[in-house]
Amino acid sequence: MASASSSPVEGATIAWPSRSLGAKAAETVDASQFLPLTQLRRWHQELDAMGMRATGTPVHEHYIDVLEDRLKQVGVPHVHTEPVPFVKWTPGRWSLQAVDPVQGQIPTASYIPYSGHTSPEGVSGRLAVIKPGTTPASGSLAGRIAVFDVPTSPVSYATMEEISYGIYDPRRFIDPSAQYSRPWGGVAALIVLLDSLEASGAIGCIGIIDLPAAGAHGSYYPYDGHIRTVPGVFVDATVGSQLKAMASSGARASLTLTATTEPFVSRNVVGIIPGRTDEVVILNSHTDGPNAVEDNGPNTIIAMAQYLRRLPPDALPRSVLVSFTTGHFHGGIGQVTFAQDHRESTLPKTVCALTLEHLGALEWEEDARGTMALTGRPELGVIFVPENKAIVQACLAALQRAQADPALALRPYVATPGSPNGFGWPGEGTQLWSIGHVMTMNYITGPTYLLNWGVPTLNKCDFNRMRREAISFTQMTLDLSLTPRSSLSALDLQPL
C-alpha cells in the first residue's frame, strides 16, 4: 500500500507510493503505484514560479540542483553532474523609443536573444522596413533600425501526414486542409535574416510578431547560442503596424539593449537505474526553458524513475540512464556535450533513447476577438522516430495507450549531416541520433506559448493527460527493454 514519503520540493510533504514493487509491475505498469497527480501539479506550479530559466542563469542553476536532489530522493543511484562550458549572453535593460518627429516610449514584447548589445544610451536611427521574403543588400541599411515581420513558415497538416508513419486522432482534431502555424515556426528563416543584418549596416532591429500583446510577450528565439552584433527587440502586431506607419514617414527611433558575455560552466545531470544487464535505455529531457511547459519533461521523467527504481533489478532487463541536459537554449550545447563525452563509454551500450518535452500542453490561440484564449483542445503532439518498425509500433501504441490525441509519429525530415540517414528533427533528442547514432524517440508539443517567458502555464497544462503520458511512456520503456537489440537497430522502414 502507499506510504508517506517526503516530497523533494522545498517545504512540501505529500503521500506517494514508495514500497518496493514485484516483478509483475515490470510487465505492466501499476498506475496506482505511480506518482500522484497532485505532485506533478505542485512541481509544475513551482517551476512556473521560477519563470525564465535561461541557460546558466542563477535560477536555472538552482533548478539543476533541485532536479539532482529529486533524483536522489526518489532513489536513483549514481546521480552526478557533468560540466558543460559555453559563453553565456545575459541581457540587461531593453527599450524602444520614438525620438523624431514625436517622442515617447514604444512597448516591446521582449529582446531578441543573442542579438548583441548597445551602450546604456542605446542607438538612434531612421526606421527602415524590410519587405517579407527579402534579404537586405550589403550596406543598404547603414545607420538605420530595421523593421521586419518575423517569418512563421506555416505547414499544412496534410504535409505533416505525408511524412508520418501513423496518426492517432480518434476525435478528429486534425483538419488536413488547415495549416499548422506558430510564431516561432520560421526560426530558420529568422536566423538567416538576422545574420544578414550585420552586412546591411543596420544598427538595430525590430521583429514584429503577428500576435496580440499577450501572445507576443516574452518571445525567446532564436536560441542557437550564436551571439550576433545587431541588437534587437520584438513587438506585437499592433505596435508593429504603428512602426511601419512611422517608417513610411521617415521617423527616427532609439533602441537600447544592454547585455554582457562571459565564459560559464553549466551542468548536465546523470543517474543510472541498474537493470539485469549493462545495456542501456536513456530517458532524457532538458533543464533550461522560458516557462513550465517548456520544459516539464524532467519532472515527468523523475515520476517515471520513481516507479522504475522500485522494481527488482533482475526484473528490469536493461539499465535505465536518466539524462537532464543543460543548454537546449544555447544551441543544444548540453546534449552535444553529452553525446561527445559518452561516445566511447555509454553510447555503445545504449539500445535506444526516449526524449520527452512539453507534456500535457493545451492549445492557446488568438480568438475571433483578437485576444489569446484556450481553445478547449489539447495541443498537437508529435513523436519523431527513426525508420525502425519495432520502435514506430511502440510509439504509436504509447500514444494510443495514453489517449494523447491528436498526435503523429513523424520521420526525421531536417537535413542533418552525420545522422545515420542524413536527417534529424527539432527537439532535444536530435543530437543523440545525429551525433551518437542512438535510436532516439523524441516526443514534443509546440504550443503558441512554447517559447515565451512570463506566460503562466498552470492553466495551460492538462495534468491528467500528463500523468497518462508518463505512465504510458514508462510502459513503453519496459516493453523496449524486452525487445531484442537486433530488432531495434535496423532502419527497416522506407525513408522520405
N, C-alpha and C positions, 0 to 999 in steps of 0.2 A: 504494500500500500504506500501511498505518498507520505513523505515525511518532510518536516520543515527544514529548509536549507537557507542559509544566508545568501541573499542576492548580491552579486558583485557590482553593486552600484552604491553610491555614497548615501548613507543614511536611510537605506531601504531594506526591509526584510519581507520576503514573500515565500509562501509554501510552494515548492516544486518537487516533482518526483526525483528521488535521489538514491533509491536502493539499487543494488546490482540486478542486472537482467539475465535471464536464461538464454540458452541457445535458440529457443523458439523465437525470441524477439529479434534475432538476427535474420530470420527468414521473412517475417512480416512485421513491419513497424507497428508497435502497440501505441496508438495515438494517445491513450490515457497516460502513458509514461513520457510524453513529450512535454517540453516547456510550455507553461500555460499562456493563454492569450494576454493576460494582464501583464506578464513580464515583458513580452515582446512590445506591447504598447508603452510600458514605462520606459524601456530602453530607447524607444523611438522618440518619446517626449523629451527625454534628457538630451538626445542628440539634436533635436530641433532647437533646444535652448542654447546649445553651443554655437549655433549659427555657422557662418562661413569657416571652413577648415582648409584654407589654402595651404599648399604643401610647405611643411616646415615652420608654420606659424606656431606660436605657443599653444593655441587651442588645439591644433592638430597634433602636436607632440604629446599634449595631455591625453588626447583620445587614444593615441597609440599605447600609452601607459595603461589606460583603462582596459583596453582590449587584451593587452598582455596579462593583466591581473585577472580578467574574466576567464580567459582560457585556463589559467592555473586553478582558479576556484572551481571550475567545472571538472577538473581532474585530468586535463590534457598533460601528458608528460613532455619533458624535454622542451619546454617553452623557452624561447630566447629571441633576441633581436639581432639583426644583421645590418651593418651600415650601408647607407646609400648616399654618396656625396653628389652634390649638384650646386649650381649657382642660383641662389634664391633672389627673386624680384619681389619687393614689398612696396605696394602703393601707399602714399601718404594722404595728401589732400587733392581733390579734384573739383573743378568748377568750370562753368561756361558763362560768359557774359557778353551781352551786346554792348558795343562801345561807340558805334557811329553808323547811322545818324542819331540813334537813340541809345540810351544807356540803361542797363538793367540785367538782373540775374536771369539766366535761362535754365530751366530744370533739366537735370540729367538723370538717366536711368542707372548708369554705372560707369566705371572706367573700362577701357579695353585692356584686358590683362596682357602683360609682357610688351606693352606698346611704348617703352621708353619712358622719358620723363622730361619735365620742364623745370626751370628755376621756380622759386616761390612766387615770382612776379608773373609767370606764365609767358605765353607768346600771343601776339596780336597780328591779325591779317585779314584780308578780304575773304569772304566765304566763296567757295567755288564748287558747284555741283558736278559730280561725276555721273554721267549717264549710265543706267544699268547695263551690264554686259560689256562695258568698255574698260580698257586699261589706260590710264593717263600716260601720255608720252613723256619721255625724259625732259625735264626742265619746264614742262607745261604748267605746273602749279607752284612755281617758285614764289616763296613768301606768302602763300595762301593756306587757308584752312579748308581741307577737302570735306565735302558733304556727300554722303552716298547712302543708298539703300542697302541694308545688309541682305545679301542673297540668301534665299531659302531652299532652292533646288528641290521642289516637291517631286514625289514619285507616286505613280498610280499604284493602288493596291493590286491591280491586275498584273503589273510588272513584278511586284513582290511575290505574287502567287507563282509566276513563271519560274522564279529561281528557288522555289520552295520544294522540299521533299513531301510536305504534307501540311494540312491546315486543321486546326482544332477550333471550330467556331459553331457549336451547336445552336447558339441563339442568333446566329447570322448577323453579328455586329458588323462584319466586314462587307462593304459595298465595293465590288471590283471596279465600278465606274468612277469611284471617288479617288481623291488624292491624299496621300499621307504627307502633311506639310507641317513642319515645326520650325520655329525661328532659328534654331541652331543647325538646321539641315544643310545649309550651304557653307559649312565651316571651311571646307576645302577651297571653295571659290573665294571666301573671305580672306583666307591666308594669302592667296595669290594677289588679291587686291592690296592688302596691307603691305606685302613685300614690294609692290611696285611703287609705293608712295615715296620711298626714300629717293629714288632716281628722279621722281617727278619734281622734287624740290619743295614739296608740301612741308609746312612747319607744324602741322597738327591735322587731326581728322575727327569727323563726327559720323558715327554709324547710326542710321535710322532703323529701328526695329519696328516692323509693321504690326504692332500690338498696342492696346491701351497701356496706360502707365503701370497698372498692376502686373501686367504680363511681361513688360519690358524690364521692370525694376530688378536690379541685381544680376543682370545677364553677365555670364563669365565664360567667354570664349573669344578667340581660340585659346587653347591651353596646351600648346605644343612645347612650351618652355623656351621658345626662341625669342630672345629679348630684342625688340626692334628699336628703331630710332625716331619714329614719328609718333608722338604721344596722341592718344585719342580717348574719346568718351562715346557712350551710347546715349541715344534719346529715344523717346517713344514716338508713335506715329503722329500724334497731334503736334508735338514740338517739331518733329521733322518737317511737317508741312509749312510751319511758320518759318523755319530756317531756309527752306527752298525759296519762299517768297522774299525773304530778306536778301538772299544771294542774288536774286534776279534784279534787285535794286542797287547792288553794289555795296551792301552793308559790310561792316567790319565786326569782328568778334575777338574776344580774348579767351584763350583756353589754358587752364592750369592743371597739371598732373605731376605732383611731386612723387618721387619713388627712389628707392635705394636698391643696390645689389650687393650681395656678399656670398662668399663660399659658405656652404652649410652641409651638415651631415644629418639626414633623417634616418629612419629605420624601417625595415621590414620586420614583421613578427612571424615566427615559425614555431610550430609544435607538431609532435608526431604521436598518433594513437597506434600503438603496436598491434599488429594482427598476427595471423598464423605464419606469414612469410614476410620477407623484406621487400616484396613487390609493393608498389605504392599507387594509391589513388590520391590526387591532390584536390582539396577544396580551397577555393581562392576567392578573395574579393579585395577591394582597396579601401584605404582608411581616410583619405582626403576627399573633400567634396564641399559643395556650396550649401547643401541642405540635408535633411534627414532621410529623404527618399534616395538621394544621391550622397551617401550610399548606406542603405540598411542591410546590405549583404553580409558584413562582418557579424552583426548581431544574429542574423539568421543562421550563419554557419556555426556560431557558438551554441545556438539551440540544437543544431544537428550534432555537434561534437559532444554536448552534454548527454545525448542519447547513446551515441556510438561508444563513448568512453565506458559506459556501464555494461557493455556486452562482454562476455568472456573472450579473451584474446584468441582462443582457438576456434571461436565461432565467427571471427572476422577474418575472412580468407586472405585479405591483403591489408597492409598497414595504411592508415589514412594520414596524410600530411596536411595540416592546416596552414595556409599562407595568406597573411594580410599584408598587402604591398602598399608602400607609400608612392607618391609621385605620379599617380594617374593624371593629376592636373599639372604635371610638368613633363608632358610628352611620354608618359608611361615609364619614367626612368626607374621606378622601383621594380616593375615587372621585368624590364630589360636587365637590370642588375641581378635579379633572382635567377633568370634563365641563364645568364652568363656565369654566375657564381656556382650554379648547381649543374652545369653542363656535363661535368665528368663524374659527379657523385650521385645526386638524387635522380636526375632526369633519365639516365639509362635504365633505372629500376621502375620508372613511372609508366604505368599501363595506360592511364587516361587521367584527365583533369576536368573539373567542373567549376566554372566561374559563375557566381551569382551576383546580379546587380539589380537594384531598384525593384524589390518585390512588393506586391500588393498595391501598386500605383493605380490611382484613379484619374480619369480623364478630366482635364480642366481647360476650357476653351473660351474664346470670345463669343458671346451670345449675340442675339439679334439687336440688343440694346447697346452693343459696343462695350460691354463690361465682361470681365473674366468671371466664369462661374463653372462649378462642377456640372457635368452633363448627366450624371447618374450612371455612366457606363465605366467599366474597367478599361484601363489603358491597354493598347495592343502590346502583347509580349512577343518577342522572337527568341529563338534559341539557335545560335549559329553552330553548325555541326560539320565536320569533315565528311567526305563521301564514304562513310562506313555504314553498312547495313545494320549491324547489331546496335551501334550507338544511335543511329537515327530512330530505330524502332523503340529503343529505351527512352529516348527524349519525347517522342510522340505519346508514349504510354504515360510518362510522367506528367505531361501537360493535361492529359485526359483525367488521370487519377486525381490531380489537384483541382480539377474544374477551373483551370486557368485560361478560360477563353476571354477574348479572342487571342489566338496565338498561331504563329507559323514556325516551322523548323526550316531554316534557310541555309543554303550553301554558302561557302566563302565566295565573296564577289569583289573584294577590294584588292586590286593588284598589289602584291606584297612580295618582292624578291626575297628568296630564302625560304618561303613556305614550301612544304612538300609538293604542293600542286601550283605554286605561284600566286596563290590568293590567300587573303586573310579576311578580317572583318572589323567593324568598330567594336570597342569594348576592351575590358581589362585583360581578357584571356588571350588576345590575339598573339602576344609575344611568346607565350608558352607554345603556341602552334607554329609560329613563323621562325622563331629563334631556337626553341627547344625541340621542335618536331614532335611534340606530345599531342596525342589525340585529345583535343580540348573541346568541350561543350561550353558555350557562353550564353547564359540566359540574361536578357536585358529588356527593359522597357524604356521608352523615350517620351515621357510626357512633356507638355509645353514648358513646364516649370523645371525641367530636369537640371538646367544649368543656371539657376537663379539663386543668389543668396538673398537672405532677408525675406523669403517667402515661407510662411508657416505651412507645414505639410502634415500635421497631425490629422487634419480633416481630409487629407488627400491620399490616405493610405487605408486600405481595407485589411485589417489585421486578421480577420478570419481567413481571408484568402492567403495572406502572407504565411499564416501557420499551416494551411493546407499545402502550400507550395513547399515549405520547409520539410514537412513530413514526407511528401511525395519525392522530393529530391534525396532525402535520406534513404528511402526505399530504393531509388534508382542507384544510389551509391552502393548499397548492399547487393543489388542484383548484378551490377557491373563487376563487383568483387568476385562473383562466382563465375563470370564469363571467361572462358579461356582467352589468354592473351593473344593467341593467333587469330581469334575472331574479332579482336579489337584493333588490330594493327594494319589491316589491309584497306586500301582505298578501292572498294569493290562496288561503288555506285558511279553512275555516269556524271562527270563534272559538267560545268557550264560550257 
